[in-house]
Amino acid sequence: MKKISNIVFSAFAFAAVGCASTTDTADAPLKDVFDGKFMIGSAVNAHQIAGHDSLALDIVKKHFNTIVAENVMKSGEIHPLKDAYNWAPADSFVNFGCDNGMFVVGHCLVWHSQLAPWFPLDADGKYVCADTLRCRMRDHIHAVVGRYKGKVKGWDVVNEAIVEDGSYRKSPFYEILGEEFIPLAFEYAHEADPDAELYINDYGMNVAGRRDTYVKIVNDLKSRGLRIDGIGMQAHIGMDYPDLAEFEESLQAFASTGCKVMITELDMSALPTVSRSANVADMVDMKQVVDPYPDGLPAEVSDEWNARMLDFMRLLLRNSDNISRVNVWGVEDGCSWKNNFPVRGRTDYPLFFGRDYQMKPFLGTLSAELAKK
Ligand code: G3I
């Protein structure tokens, strides 16, 4: 019942307000719909790559021409011990992408989260010295990028390095190496695969402080003659953030560096914004805040969600000359990280396909609009 109520609400509500998806284009492969605009794809997870969700893989094969590894290539997963790699899941991911002719993206080489615990630490649990970290970064990046040379076409080299005020995140990489950890990571990645595209990636890229620092970083990398091809705007957005004009200003600022812009982790929460710091236990009606729609979105919420996502996609389309790729951060709502963030046990509806594996109405509207052009 849960799945049917979800799709019935969405299709009916959206149709009812004159944004009906037209069936003749609603089912067109998205890679054809956006052909000539940007590549369109999703993140895929270990469960899907292992073949445990054939419906999800059917969607990926039909609709997408690019995929990115949600978790299997992060250092904590692929290089869990200093002298041990866990290649199998990443191999399956890369092989799936290559077998299906996709633009395969590796995520991510240098990130403070899901970082292999041993990576920045010595035997006593203290930060290693700069030389040791440089060697470890180089060895890790050469091993991972080198293994998939020619197969992985682009890499999120550094992820989430800058905080909102534009200063460097106090990650182990920054604490030990200072700002140099970023050029070093790009240098090592290029050494390992000179033909791979290299990206820097972050969330909250609409925020002026972060935007300005990334423009500086990218221009610095270029002035040093280091390869950087793209700036990734993750685009984990919600119904009330970010201001789309701010997002577009950042998109255009990044494009002005001469880099490609890519939307790397698109999802839009349909739920009320909850702060991680808020103690939801104190809230009068915690359920209403944490998991208000466990059995499907009410028509008006689904309609609002589809309308805002339509606005966001129209923003991307009018900037498509500067955008090379749009990846949603998951195939269908049920697999989204947003079901457990910022608090666990939510039922969110942030992606292009619902838990019923059906495309959401805004895509039919968008397909029809593009078909007319
Ligand atoms: O692999 C272990 C498994 O062995 C264990 O049984 C299970 C127990 O819960 O945890 C599994 O690890 C989980 C991992 O995803 C793989 O599924 C972690 O608990 C979980 O925290 C982790 O969440 C990922 C999150 O990054 C970690 O920060 C999400 O799936 C992933 O979507 C999310 O993706 C990040 C991007 O990489 C960077 N941008 C932000 C985005 C959202 O945080």
Boltz pocket constraint, residues with backbone or C-beta under 6 A from the ligand:
constraints:
  - pocket:
      binder: B
      contacts: [[A, 70], [A, 71], [A, 113], [A, 114], [A, 159], [A, 203], [A, 234], [A, 265], [A, 329], [A, 337]]
      max_distance: 6.0
